[in-house]
């Protein structure tokens, strides 16, 4: 998996080079350095025995909760939100670490839960509580996109654990009923405006709809083969906001066209298929749930970002994995890759050798 992943990161660095006006600094060089460092971290994680992973679930969850509390107490402000801790050598966004962290602790919970109790309320309420606590803390920052990512990874892991489907159907109905209340009483004014802009971006093309309008123009103007490397007018002339982070796919599509878009989707498809294969071949419940949940987390990043830049979802600030500039996003996704490498290594060992 390192080969297609490295190709995707290198392609991302080329797009970031273009987004910076033809310079490796300040995006592309940091992007490649972060990938190299976090790839080493992922390879180190891949050698962890299963017992270490299970034992790390509760301490890791508690540690990230403490970091989220520290964000509330002394976190740095950026873009109107308080999400980061300044560690000197980097700005850490603890909520990002909770995305793989929630999958790990829920997988560990179902591992110790007797199979006969999977239909009981304990199998439902404890994981929901584990999800609700960090979600609430992240929503206070406020960061709706990350909160939804935490919920998605946790709920997919619960679904894979074999909980009754009627519970998920009931939850979906309850969410649909609660959505209007959440819109009026749970969302900040700017988040409400994002929803309205998603429904009708042309209503204010120079105001709240500017981001998505320019993104659609960039993607559509790329055509089949694109305008050429470094020739994207939307990004080069600063019409496209955040061309190096949330809208990096639009930057790429303008210069590389449909061909570049298909290449990116193909590589993501390879990565996600590998994750599903690792989950399918897992020898026990913990490994299967961990691999499935981590794959779902990467999928959420990819799906929401691509839908966002094409106007199929509200703008929620979800970067594109392995291509967008950003250390916290790269760290989170490489943690997921490292976890999948770890489970794949367990799968190669004789049954029972991991315990």
PLY file of the C-alpha trace (Angstrom):
ply
format ascii 1.0
element vertex 355
property float x
property float y
property float z
element edge 354
property int vertex1
property int vertex2
end_header
0.00 0.00 0.00
2.96 2.33 0.43
3.43 2.62 -3.35
-0.02 3.97 -4.35
-0.14 6.06 -1.17
3.21 7.65 -1.97
2.07 8.35 -5.54
-1.02 10.11 -4.17
1.05 12.20 -1.75
3.50 13.11 -4.52
0.62 14.14 -6.77
-0.75 16.19 -3.88
2.64 17.88 -3.50
2.59 18.81 -7.20
-0.86 20.38 -6.76
0.32 22.25 -3.64
3.39 23.43 -5.59
1.03 24.93 -8.14
-1.25 26.41 -5.47
1.76 28.27 -4.05
2.44 29.91 -7.41
5.10 27.47 -8.54
7.02 27.17 -5.28
7.72 24.20 -3.00
7.35 26.54 -0.03
5.28 26.83 2.10
2.99 23.90 1.26
4.58 21.16 -0.85
7.84 20.80 1.10
6.05 20.55 4.47
3.56 18.12 2.93
6.32 15.72 1.87
8.20 16.04 5.18
5.05 15.31 7.18
4.27 12.28 5.06
7.78 10.90 5.52
7.64 11.38 9.30
4.14 9.96 9.69
4.89 7.05 7.36
7.67 6.10 9.77
5.12 6.36 12.60
2.66 4.15 10.68
5.32 1.51 10.01
6.24 1.52 13.72
2.56 1.09 14.68
2.26 -1.85 12.29
4.58 -3.90 14.55
2.44 -3.47 17.69
1.01 -6.76 19.00
-2.74 -6.95 19.42
-2.52 -6.94 23.20
-0.75 -3.56 23.11
-3.47 -2.10 20.91
-6.25 -3.31 23.19
-4.49 -2.09 26.33
-3.92 1.34 24.76
-7.63 1.88 24.00
-8.80 3.26 27.36
-5.65 5.28 28.27
-5.55 6.69 24.74
-9.21 7.71 24.87
-8.77 9.41 28.25
-5.58 11.17 27.09
-7.35 12.66 24.05
-10.26 13.78 26.24
-7.76 15.59 28.49
-6.23 17.23 25.42
-9.70 18.36 24.33
-10.21 19.86 27.78
-6.85 21.61 27.42
-8.05 23.10 24.12
-11.00 24.65 25.96
-8.67 26.06 28.61
-5.70 27.27 26.56
-6.29 26.42 22.92
-5.29 28.70 20.06
-7.88 30.57 18.04
-7.96 30.29 14.27
-10.71 31.14 11.81
-13.06 31.98 14.66
-12.65 28.56 16.30
-10.59 27.28 19.22
-9.26 23.90 18.11
-5.47 23.81 18.41
-2.75 23.38 21.02
0.60 25.05 20.35
3.31 22.50 21.14
6.13 24.67 19.82
7.22 22.38 16.99
3.66 21.97 15.69
0.05 22.98 16.21
-1.88 19.92 17.36
-5.61 19.49 16.81
-6.57 16.85 19.43
-10.02 16.31 17.92
-8.32 14.76 14.89
-6.71 12.06 17.05
-10.14 11.14 18.43
-11.27 9.92 14.99
-9.14 6.74 15.09
-9.29 6.80 18.89
-13.07 6.33 19.00
-12.82 3.36 16.64
-10.13 1.77 18.81
-12.04 2.02 22.10
-15.36 0.84 20.64
-13.63 -2.13 18.98
-12.01 -2.95 22.33
-15.39 -2.66 24.09
-17.11 -5.14 21.76
-14.12 -7.46 22.02
-14.75 -7.98 25.74
-18.56 -7.87 25.49
-20.01 -11.41 25.45
-21.56 -12.27 22.09
-24.86 -13.06 23.77
-25.16 -9.46 24.99
-24.97 -7.85 21.54
-28.77 -7.39 21.54
-28.88 -5.75 24.98
-29.07 -2.04 25.78
-25.57 -2.18 27.27
-24.17 -2.93 23.81
-25.83 0.27 22.57
-25.66 2.80 25.40
-21.99 2.43 26.41
-20.60 3.06 22.88
-23.07 5.92 22.37
-21.78 7.48 25.59
-18.18 7.04 24.42
-19.10 8.86 21.19
-21.23 11.59 22.77
-18.59 12.90 25.21
-15.88 13.86 22.64
-18.56 14.95 20.15
-19.94 17.43 22.67
-16.48 18.79 23.43
-15.65 19.18 19.73
-18.95 20.93 19.01
-18.03 23.51 21.66
-14.92 24.51 19.66
-17.03 24.69 17.33
-16.13 22.06 14.70
-19.16 20.36 13.18
-17.20 18.47 10.50
-14.86 16.76 12.97
-17.75 15.96 15.33
-19.60 14.27 12.46
-16.44 12.33 11.53
-16.10 11.02 15.11
-19.76 9.99 15.10
-19.46 8.31 11.69
-16.44 6.18 12.63
-17.99 5.14 15.93
-21.42 4.29 14.51
-19.97 2.30 11.60
-17.94 0.28 14.11
-21.14 -0.36 16.10
-22.92 -1.46 12.93
-20.11 -3.88 12.05
-20.31 -5.30 15.57
-23.70 -6.76 14.67
-26.14 -4.62 16.63
-29.79 -5.05 15.55
-30.51 -3.09 12.39
-33.79 -1.81 13.82
-31.77 0.33 16.25
-29.98 2.05 13.37
-33.26 2.56 11.50
-34.81 4.08 14.62
-31.73 6.27 15.06
-31.99 7.48 11.46
-35.66 8.37 11.91
-34.90 10.17 15.19
-32.06 12.11 13.51
-34.37 13.18 10.68
-36.93 14.43 13.18
-34.28 16.19 15.28
-32.53 17.82 12.29
-34.74 20.94 12.22
-34.30 21.43 15.97
-30.54 20.98 15.62
-30.50 23.52 12.80
-32.31 26.24 14.76
-30.93 25.59 18.25
-27.69 23.62 17.83
-25.85 25.30 14.97
-23.97 28.57 15.05
-25.23 31.30 12.68
-22.35 30.71 10.23
-23.10 26.96 10.24
-26.76 27.66 9.49
-25.66 29.88 6.62
-23.54 27.05 5.22
-26.60 24.81 5.08
-28.61 27.51 3.29
-25.72 28.09 0.88
-25.56 24.36 0.14
-29.26 24.34 -0.74
-28.98 27.42 -2.97
-25.37 28.55 -3.58
-26.39 30.89 -6.41
-28.51 32.99 -4.03
-25.38 34.84 -2.87
-22.55 34.04 -5.34
-20.31 36.85 -4.11
-20.96 36.24 -0.40
-21.71 32.99 1.40
-21.90 31.03 -1.87
-18.55 32.27 -3.14
-16.48 29.24 -2.07
-18.63 26.60 -3.69
-19.34 28.69 -6.80
-15.63 29.19 -7.49
-14.96 25.52 -6.75
-17.53 24.42 -9.34
-16.07 26.86 -11.89
-12.56 25.47 -11.28
-13.64 21.83 -11.60
-15.82 22.42 -14.65
-13.29 24.57 -16.50
-10.68 21.80 -16.29
-12.53 19.76 -18.90
-11.13 16.36 -19.88
-7.38 16.96 -19.67
-7.16 20.22 -17.67
-5.56 23.58 -18.38
-2.06 22.33 -17.68
0.24 22.18 -14.68
0.48 25.61 -13.06
-2.04 27.12 -15.48
-5.17 27.09 -13.32
-6.60 30.60 -13.39
-9.02 30.09 -10.48
-6.27 29.13 -8.05
-3.42 31.15 -9.55
-5.44 34.38 -9.55
-6.83 33.74 -6.02
-10.44 33.34 -7.11
-10.58 29.92 -5.41
-10.44 30.21 -1.59
-8.20 27.79 0.33
-6.82 26.06 -2.80
-4.22 24.23 -0.69
-6.54 22.77 1.97
-10.29 22.17 1.70
-10.47 22.89 -2.05
-7.28 21.17 -3.18
-9.31 18.78 -5.36
-10.76 21.75 -7.26
-7.22 23.09 -7.74
-6.16 19.72 -9.11
-9.22 19.26 -11.34
-8.74 22.66 -13.01
-5.17 21.83 -14.03
-5.41 18.07 -14.58
-9.05 17.75 -15.63
-11.21 14.65 -15.56
-8.16 12.45 -16.14
-6.51 13.72 -12.95
-9.77 13.34 -11.02
-10.18 9.73 -12.13
-6.56 9.00 -11.14
-7.16 10.39 -7.64
-10.41 8.42 -7.26
-8.69 5.27 -8.50
-5.92 5.51 -5.90
-8.43 6.21 -3.13
-10.40 3.20 -4.34
-7.27 1.04 -4.06
-6.62 2.28 -0.51
-10.22 1.72 0.62
-10.43 -1.71 -1.03
-7.24 -2.70 0.77
-8.76 -1.58 4.08
-11.92 -3.60 3.48
-9.83 -6.65 2.52
-7.83 -6.33 5.74
-11.10 -6.18 7.73
-12.57 -9.16 5.86
-9.49 -11.31 6.51
-9.28 -10.43 10.23
-9.13 -13.43 12.56
-11.14 -12.01 15.46
-13.81 -9.43 16.29
-11.43 -6.78 17.62
-9.26 -6.83 14.49
-12.27 -6.84 12.17
-13.96 -3.90 13.91
-10.73 -1.91 14.16
-9.89 -2.33 10.46
-13.47 -1.67 9.35
-13.79 1.45 11.50
-10.44 2.90 10.38
-11.36 2.31 6.73
-14.70 4.06 7.33
-12.85 7.04 8.84
-10.69 7.46 5.72
-13.80 7.02 3.54
-15.61 9.79 5.46
-12.74 12.21 4.81
-12.67 11.42 1.09
-16.42 11.30 0.49
-17.33 14.47 2.40
-14.48 16.52 0.90
-15.31 15.50 -2.67
-19.02 16.08 -2.14
-18.24 19.43 -0.51
-16.11 20.79 -3.36
-18.72 19.70 -5.93
-21.64 21.26 -4.07
-23.18 17.95 -2.98
-22.65 18.65 0.75
-22.31 21.79 2.91
-18.82 23.21 3.41
-17.72 21.75 6.76
-13.94 22.11 6.60
-12.95 18.49 5.90
-9.57 18.26 4.07
-8.80 15.69 1.37
-6.57 12.91 2.81
-2.94 12.76 1.63
-3.39 15.73 -0.71
-4.48 18.71 1.40
-1.93 20.79 3.28
-2.22 20.25 7.04
-0.33 18.33 9.69
-3.27 17.18 11.85
-5.13 15.70 8.89
-2.02 13.88 7.65
-1.36 12.54 11.14
-4.92 11.23 11.54
-5.01 9.46 8.21
-1.55 7.96 8.68
-2.68 6.71 12.11
-5.51 4.96 10.29
-3.09 3.54 7.70
-0.74 2.40 10.47
-3.63 0.68 12.25
-4.61 -1.11 9.04
-1.00 -2.19 8.47
-0.99 -3.49 12.04
-4.15 -5.57 11.53
-2.81 -6.85 8.19
0.32 -8.06 9.99
-1.86 -9.81 12.58
-3.76 -11.49 9.74
-0.53 -13.03 8.44
0.18 -14.68 11.79
-1.30 -18.03 12.87
-4.61 -17.74 14.73
-4.00 -17.08 18.41
-0.45 -15.78 17.92
-1.52 -12.18 18.63
-2.78 -12.80 22.14
0 1
1 2
2 3
3 4
4 5
5 6
6 7
7 8
8 9
9 10
10 11
11 12
12 13
13 14
14 15
15 16
16 17
17 18
18 19
19 20
20 21
21 22
22 23
23 24
24 25
25 26
26 27
27 28
28 29
29 30
30 31
31 32
32 33
33 34
34 35
35 36
36 37
37 38
38 39
39 40
40 41
41 42
42 43
43 44
44 45
45 46
46 47
47 48
48 49
49 50
50 51
51 52
52 53
53 54
54 55
55 56
56 57
57 58
58 59
59 60
60 61
61 62
62 63
63 64
64 65
65 66
66 67
67 68
68 69
69 70
70 71
71 72
72 73
73 74
74 75
75 76
76 77
77 78
78 79
79 80
80 81
81 82
82 83
83 84
84 85
85 86
86 87
87 88
88 89
89 90
90 91
91 92
92 93
93 94
94 95
95 96
96 97
97 98
98 99
99 100
100 101
101 102
102 103
103 104
104 105
105 106
106 107
107 108
108 109
109 110
110 111
111 112
112 113
113 114
114 115
115 116
116 117
117 118
118 119
119 120
120 121
121 122
122 123
123 124
124 125
125 126
126 127
127 128
128 129
129 130
130 131
131 132
132 133
133 134
134 135
135 136
136 137
137 138
138 139
139 140
140 141
141 142
142 143
143 144
144 145
145 146
146 147
147 148
148 149
149 150
150 151
151 152
152 153
153 154
154 155
155 156
156 157
157 158
158 159
159 160
160 161
161 162
162 163
163 164
164 165
165 166
166 167
167 168
168 169
169 170
170 171
171 172
172 173
173 174
174 175
175 176
176 177
177 178
178 179
179 180
180 181
181 182
182 183
183 184
184 185
185 186
186 187
187 188
188 189
189 190
190 191
191 192
192 193
193 194
194 195
195 196
196 197
197 198
198 199
199 200
200 201
201 202
202 203
203 204
204 205
205 206
206 207
207 208
208 209
209 210
210 211
211 212
212 213
213 214
214 215
215 216
216 217
217 218
218 219
219 220
220 221
221 222
222 223
223 224
224 225
225 226
226 227
227 228
228 229
229 230
230 231
231 232
232 233
233 234
234 235
235 236
236 237
237 238
238 239
239 240
240 241
241 242
242 243
243 244
244 245
245 246
246 247
247 248
248 249
249 250
250 251
251 252
252 253
253 254
254 255
255 256
256 257
257 258
258 259
259 260
260 261
261 262
262 263
263 264
264 265
265 266
266 267
267 268
268 269
269 270
270 271
271 272
272 273
273 274
274 275
275 276
276 277
277 278
278 279
279 280
280 281
281 282
282 283
283 284
284 285
285 286
286 287
287 288
288 289
289 290
290 291
291 292
292 293
293 294
294 295
295 296
296 297
297 298
298 299
299 300
300 301
301 302
302 303
303 304
304 305
305 306
306 307
307 308
308 309
309 310
310 311
311 312
312 313
313 314
314 315
315 316
316 317
317 318
318 319
319 320
320 321
321 322
322 323
323 324
324 325
325 326
326 327
327 328
328 329
329 330
330 331
331 332
332 333
333 334
334 335
335 336
336 337
337 338
338 339
339 340
340 341
341 342
342 343
343 344
344 345
345 346
346 347
347 348
348 349
349 350
350 351
351 352
352 353
353 354
